[in-house]
Amino acid sequence: QVHLVESGGGSVQAGGSLRLSCGTSEGTISRYAMGWFRQAPGKEREFVASMSRGGTITNYADTVKGRFTCSRDNVKEMVFLQMNNLKPEDTAVYYCAAKWGPAVTTENYDYWGQGTQVTVSS
């Protein structure tokens, strides 16, 4: 079992920025393709971004494209989601997820973090 740990959530005003981080307790993040998902109150969990194991292939949901950037540091065994120009509709619990093989935009990931809350006020 792989334990993913997210951090960096919080409360910001619209237009602000946050950077989420995700690592594993085992220090093995470089083995996996990674995804970020979010779930707003009363809504289903949705795809936000994904990144290949090497970091060269990324995909973003249309709602965050141009504002969010996914990156990874395989030496430090961490992945990041830089979120700029945040909007109230970005308010959600954000999850990182890891999988063997190629990154995907569906929820077909092998391991999930516990989530971190992001709240954006207007």
Secondary structure, DSSP 8 states (H G I E B T S, - for coil): ---EEEE--EEEETT--EEEEEEETTS-GGGSEEEEEEE-TTS--EEEEEE-TTS--EEE-TTTTTTEEEEEETTTTEEEEEE-S--GGG-EEEEEEEESSS--SSS--SEEB--EEEEEE-
